[in-house]
Amino acid sequence: MHELYPELRGQPWKIFIDTYVGAPPAECWERLSALGDLIRDLGGDLIVHEMAIPEPPETVPPTIRARRVGRQWPEGEAVIMQLG
C-alpha cells in the first residue's frame, strides 16, 4: 500500500466488516481475531460492525455495536462509530 500511496504512510487505517445478521460465530471470530492481529501489525484495525436490518425509508441502518478484533480482546473491544 505504501508503494502505491506514499502520502498515506503513517496514517491510521481501518477495515470494516458490516453484518446485518448478528455477531460472527465463534469459529469465524477466532479467524477474524488472527487477521485482526496481522492488520494491527501493519498499522491498521479490523472492526466488526453489527447493524440492524434497515427499515424503509432509512438509508443507513442503526449500529447495534462495533468491536475491534484481535486476540488480545477475546470478545472484541468496543468502538464508537463516528460518521464523517
Sequence and secondary structure as in RCSB ss.txt:
>XXXX:A:sequence
MHELYPELRGQPWKIFIDTYVGAPPAECWERLSALGDLIRDLGGDLIVHEMAIPEPPETVPPTIRARRVGRQWPE
GEAVIMQLG
>XXXX:A:secstr
 TTT GGGTT  EEEEEEESS S  HHHHHHHHHHHHHHHHTTEEEEEEEE    TT SS  EEEEEEEETTEEE
EEE      
